[in-house]
Amino acid sequence: MKVRSSLRSLKRKPGSVVVRRRGKVVVVNRANPRWHGRQG
């Protein structure tokens, strides 16, 4: 599956987790909640 480049940069931040929720790829960060993204 293609992952958007904006999510790739978020994925590198400390504390970020890539999860799938209801068929969507979501990046959530517990260390800094402002860094989040969604694809799909």
ABEGO torsion letter per residue (X at the ends): XBBBAAAAAAAABBGBBBBBBGGBBBBBBAABAABBBBBX
